[in-house]
Amino acid sequence: MLEAATVGVPTIGTAVGHIAEWAPAAAIAVPVGDSAALAEAIRRVLVDEDLRMRIARAAVRRAIAEDADHTRAR
């Protein structure tokens, strides 16, 4: 996810780890095991350019802010 975020690729996945922490501003999180919600989230990102770009920009900002020094400090 971090590698995708640094180049502006929006992330969609289950609500665990970084995806849960970054959602809803910098990622889209769906319930674990909910394949219909996952498919719908993917569809939304594919058809809604504003949503896709908003999430991508927020993810880039988070990835830059949460560098190794940030992680070490936490």
C-alpha positions as CSV (number, residue, x, y, z in Angstrom):
1,M,0.0,0.0,0.0
2,L,2.7,2.5,0.8
3,E,4.4,2.0,-2.5
4,A,1.1,2.5,-4.3
5,A,0.4,5.6,-2.2
6,T,3.8,7.3,-3.0
7,V,2.9,7.2,-6.7
8,G,-0.7,8.2,-6.3
9,V,-2.5,4.9,-6.8
10,P,-5.6,4.7,-4.7
11,T,-5.9,1.7,-2.4
12,I,-9.0,-0.3,-1.7
13,G,-9.0,-3.2,0.7
14,T,-10.3,-4.8,3.8
15,A,-10.6,-2.6,7.0
16,V,-7.3,-3.8,8.6
17,G,-3.9,-2.2,9.1
18,H,-3.0,0.9,7.1
19,I,-6.1,0.7,5.0
20,A,-8.3,1.0,8.1
21,E,-6.1,3.7,9.5
22,W,-6.1,5.8,6.3
23,A,-9.8,5.4,5.4
24,P,-11.9,7.1,4.4
25,A,-9.7,10.1,3.3
26,A,-6.7,8.2,1.9
27,A,-8.0,4.7,1.2
28,I,-11.3,2.9,0.9
29,A,-11.9,0.2,3.5
30,V,-14.5,-2.5,3.2
31,P,-15.5,-5.1,5.8
32,V,-13.4,-8.3,5.9
33,G,-15.1,-11.0,3.8
34,D,-17.5,-8.7,2.1
35,S,-16.7,-9.4,-1.6
36,A,-19.8,-7.4,-2.8
37,A,-18.6,-4.3,-0.9
38,L,-15.1,-4.8,-2.3
39,A,-16.4,-5.0,-5.9
40,E,-18.6,-1.9,-5.4
41,A,-15.7,0.1,-4.0
42,I,-13.5,-0.9,-7.0
43,R,-16.3,0.1,-9.4
44,R,-16.7,3.4,-7.6
45,V,-13.1,4.3,-7.9
46,L,-13.0,3.3,-11.6
47,V,-15.9,5.4,-12.6
48,D,-15.5,8.4,-10.2
49,E,-12.4,10.3,-11.2
50,D,-12.9,13.0,-8.5
51,L,-13.0,10.3,-5.8
52,R,-10.0,8.5,-7.3
53,M,-7.9,11.6,-7.4
54,R,-8.9,12.8,-4.0
55,I,-8.0,9.5,-2.4
56,A,-4.7,9.4,-4.4
57,R,-3.7,12.9,-3.3
58,A,-4.5,12.2,0.3
59,A,-2.5,8.9,0.2
60,V,0.5,10.6,-1.3
61,R,0.4,13.2,1.6
62,R,0.1,10.4,4.2
63,A,2.9,8.3,2.7
64,I,5.3,11.2,2.7
65,A,4.3,12.3,6.3
66,E,4.5,8.8,7.7
67,D,8.1,8.1,6.7
68,A,10.6,6.0,8.7
69,D,11.2,8.8,11.2
70,H,7.5,9.0,11.9
71,T,7.2,5.2,12.3
72,R,10.2,5.1,14.6
73,A,8.7,7.9,16.8
74,R,5.4,6.1,17.1
